């Protein structure tokens, strides 16, 4: 197996996959393997997550570099309205238009092999390239915001203040909600499937009839939260991660109060 095949396999792709497929596979794996999704007290899993993230970062960067280089090396024909290319080499520039055109022929863009970007850490590469561009606004204070029915799938809302916000029926599936303040927020009927709510504050939050299957509430504050009718699994199988979560006084899906 050559190096390129190794990089494709690291992203779970067949050799020759497109750049779009590389980017999507990387984004999915970075979301799954980010160390923030692993309990801090589990050193073995933390180490494994960091190594896996480093591996997929390298695979993504190498495949992007190869594909970008192949694109920049494609021959380009001169514009139809431009004079013959020989004029640009035989005569000095006479106008700003000619000067710009001549410069474009004499100084072609450098390939990714000629100038590599400065390396980023695993954390920066994973989240800056994949999730940060999807943030809905630059403000961290969204207290009381009306986001009812909003499509926030896969958004990174980590660290935001969404206290008392209206998120009823919003799509928050696969969203990154690490350390978000959702105190008193209305999440009735919201889709939180596979959402990451590590150490989030959901004190007194309304989670009635919300889809919580696959969500991670590790270390979250769910005191007094209302989970009546929430989807948490199938039959007797609970499919919500609640490691270290505080459920004191919470109304459970079956209507009982957690003690």
C-alpha positions in Angstrom: 0.0 0.0 0.0 1.5 3.3 -1.0 1.3 6.6 1.0 -1.8 7.9 -0.9 -3.7 4.7 -0.4 -2.8 4.9 3.3 -4.2 8.4 3.6 -7.4 7.5 1.8 -7.9 4.4 4.1 -7.3 6.6 7.2 -10.4 8.6 6.2 -12.4 5.5 5.3 -12.3 6.3 1.6 -11.5 4.4 -1.6 -8.4 5.6 -3.5 -9.2 8.3 -5.9 -12.1 9.8 -3.9 -12.9 13.5 -4.7 -11.7 16.5 -2.7 -15.3 17.0 -1.5 -15.4 13.4 -0.3 -12.1 13.9 1.5 -13.3 17.1 3.2 -16.6 15.5 4.3 -15.0 12.3 5.6 -12.4 14.4 7.5 -15.1 16.5 9.1 -17.1 13.5 10.2 -14.1 11.8 11.8 -12.8 14.9 13.4 -16.2 15.4 15.1 -16.2 11.8 16.4 -12.6 11.7 17.6 -12.2 15.1 19.1 -10.7 14.7 22.6 -13.4 16.9 24.1 -15.9 14.1 23.4 -13.9 11.8 25.6 -14.0 11.9 29.5 -11.0 13.9 30.8 -10.3 11.3 33.4 -9.8 8.5 30.9 -6.2 8.9 29.9 -6.1 5.9 27.6 -9.1 7.1 25.5 -7.7 10.7 25.5 -4.4 9.4 24.1 -6.2 7.3 21.5 -8.4 10.3 20.4 -5.4 12.6 20.1 -3.5 10.0 18.0 -6.5 9.4 15.8 -7.1 13.1 15.3 -3.4 13.6 14.3 -3.7 10.7 11.8 -6.7 12.1 10.0 -5.3 15.6 10.0 -2.2 14.3 8.2 -4.3 12.3 5.8 -6.5 15.3 5.0 -3.6 17.7 4.6 -1.6 15.4 2.3 -4.6 14.6 0.1 -5.6 18.2 -0.2 -2.0 19.1 -1.1 -1.8 16.5 -3.9 -5.2 17.4 -5.3 -4.5 21.2 -5.2 -1.2 20.7 -6.9 -2.8 18.7 -9.7 -5.3 21.5 -10.2 -2.8 24.3 -10.4 -0.7 22.4 -12.9 -3.5 22.2 -15.5 -2.7 24.3 -18.6 -4.8 27.4 -19.0 -5.6 28.9 -22.4 -5.2 32.7 -22.7 -8.4 34.9 -22.7 -10.1 35.1 -26.1 -10.0 38.9 -26.1 -6.3 39.1 -25.2 -3.5 39.6 -27.8 -1.2 36.7 -28.7 0.9 35.6 -25.7 4.1 36.5 -27.6 3.3 40.2 -27.3 3.6 40.0 -23.5 7.1 38.7 -23.7 8.4 40.8 -26.6 7.2 44.2 -25.4 7.3 46.0 -22.1 3.9 46.7 -20.5 2.2 49.8 -21.8 -0.8 50.0 -19.5 -2.0 48.8 -16.2 -4.1 46.1 -18.0 -1.0 44.8 -19.9 1.1 44.9 -16.7 -1.5 42.9 -14.8 -1.7 40.4 -17.7 2.0 40.1 -18.1 2.4 39.5 -14.4 -0.1 36.7 -14.5 2.0 34.9 -17.2 5.4 35.6 -15.6 4.4 34.7 -12.1 2.1 31.7 -12.0 0.7 30.8 -8.6 2.9 28.6 -6.5 1.8 25.1 -6.0 1.1 23.7 -2.6 4.5 21.9 -2.8 6.3 25.2 -3.2 4.8 26.9 -0.3 3.2 25.0 2.5 1.0 26.7 5.2 2.3 26.9 8.7 1.2 23.7 10.6 -1.6 24.0 13.0 -2.2 21.9 16.1 -4.6 19.0 15.9 -7.3 20.9 17.8 -7.0 24.0 15.6 -7.0 22.1 12.3 -10.0 20.0 13.4 -12.3 22.8 14.5 -11.2 25.9 12.6 -11.5 24.2 9.2 -14.6 22.2 9.9 -16.9 23.7 12.4 -16.1 27.3 13.2 -17.2 28.7 9.8 -20.7 27.3 10.6 -21.3 29.5 13.6 -24.5 31.4 13.2 -23.3 34.7 14.7 -20.2 36.2 16.1 -21.8 37.1 19.5 -21.4 34.7 22.4 -24.4 36.2 24.2 -27.6 34.8 22.7 -29.7 34.9 25.9 -33.4 34.9 25.2 -32.9 34.5 21.4 -35.8 33.1 19.4 -34.5 30.2 17.4 -37.6 28.2 17.3 -37.5 25.7 14.4 -34.0 26.9 13.4 -31.7 24.6 11.4 -28.5 24.4 13.5 -27.4 21.0 12.5 -23.7 20.4 13.0 -23.2 24.0 14.3 -20.5 24.8 16.8 -22.2 26.8 19.6 -19.6 25.9 22.3 -19.3 28.4 25.1 -22.4 30.4 24.0 -24.9 31.9 26.4 -28.4 30.6 25.3 -30.1 31.0 28.7 -33.9 31.3 28.3 -33.6 31.0 24.5 -36.4 29.5 22.5 -35.1 26.5 20.7 -38.3 24.6 20.4 -38.4 22.2 17.4 -34.9 23.3 16.4 -32.6 20.9 14.6 -29.5 20.6 16.7 -28.5 17.1 15.5 -24.7 16.6 15.6 -24.2 20.1 17.0 -21.3 20.9 19.3 -22.7 22.4 22.4 -19.8 22.0 24.8 -20.1 24.2 27.9 -23.2 26.1 26.6 -25.4 27.9 29.1 -29.0 26.7 28.4 -30.4 27.6 31.8 -34.2 27.8 31.5 -34.0 27.3 27.7 -37.0 25.9 25.8 -35.9 22.8 23.9 -39.3 21.2 23.6 -39.5 19.0 20.5 -35.9 19.8 19.6 -33.7 17.3 17.7 -30.5 16.8 19.8 -29.6 13.5 18.2 -25.9 12.8 18.6 -25.3 16.4 19.9 -22.3 17.0 22.2 -23.5 18.8 25.4 -20.4 18.1 27.5 -20.5 20.2 30.7 -23.5 22.2 29.5 -25.8 24.0 31.9 -29.4 22.8 31.4 -30.7 23.8 34.8 -34.5 24.1 34.6 -34.4 23.6 30.8 -37.5 22.3 29.0 -36.6 19.1 27.1 -40.1 17.7 26.7 -40.5 15.4 23.7 -37.0 16.2 22.5 -35.0 13.7 20.6 -31.9 12.9 22.8 -30.8 9.6 21.2 -27.1 9.5 20.9 -26.6 12.8 22.7 -23.7 13.2 25.1 -24.6 15.0 28.4 -21.4 14.0 30.3 -20.8 16.4 33.2 -23.9 18.4 32.3 -26.1 20.2 34.8 -29.7 18.9 34.3 -31.1 19.8 37.7 -34.8 20.5 37.6 -34.8 19.9 33.8 -38.1 18.6 32.3 -37.6 15.5 30.2 -41.1 14.2 30.0 -41.7 12.3 26.8 -38.1 12.8 25.6 -36.7 10.1 23.3 -33.8 8.5 25.1 -33.5 5.1 23.4 -35.5 2.0 22.4 -37.4 -0.2 24.8 -35.2 -0.8 27.8 -32.0 0.4 26.2 -30.9 3.9 27.1 -28.9 5.6 24.3 -28.0 8.8 26.0 -24.6 9.4 27.6 -25.0 10.8 31.1 -21.6 10.2 32.7 -21.2 12.6 35.6 -24.4 14.5 34.8 -26.4 16.1 37.7 -30.0 15.0 37.4 -31.2 16.1 40.8 -34.8 17.0 40.7 -35.1 16.4 37.0 -38.4 15.1 35.7 -37.5 11.9 33.8 -39.1 10.8 30.5 -41.6 8.6 32.3 -42.7 11.4 34.6 -40.9 10.4 37.7 -38.6 12.8 39.6 -35.0 11.9 39.9 -33.7 11.9 43.4 
